[in-house]
Amino acid sequence: MAQLRKGTLEYCVLALLQEEERYGFDLVKALGEVEDMATPQGTVYPLLARLRRDGLVSSEWQESSAGPPRRYYRLTAKGRRDLDLFIDEWQRFKASVDHFMEGRASGTTAS
């Protein structure tokens, strides 16, 4: 399960950014609100740096009323295209896995 989570984490972050820009700790909190997706800051911040280098997100420093300035991240056009492609692939992959899991859930096996 850890490998599955690791492989999908960047797309979960991109999905969180598709509606609004967010700062890093806000992303950490949002991931932590979903069972099995809690991710430490030490994983999220390097991921954001890589996504920025790859042109999938852009960032901008903004003043904060609650402390020091925060770096806000937003999805780029390239990031939106990559997310859309992943969603299409994920739906196909999920359907394939569900095909096998539904047989187990009903007590039958696929031949």
Protein Blocks (a to p, Z undefined) as FASTA:
>chain_A
ZZmmmmmmmmmmmmmmmmpccdfklmmmmmmmpghiaccfklmmmmmmmmmmnopaccdd
dddfkbccdddddddfklmmmmmmmmmmmmmmmmmmmmmmmmmmnopacZZ
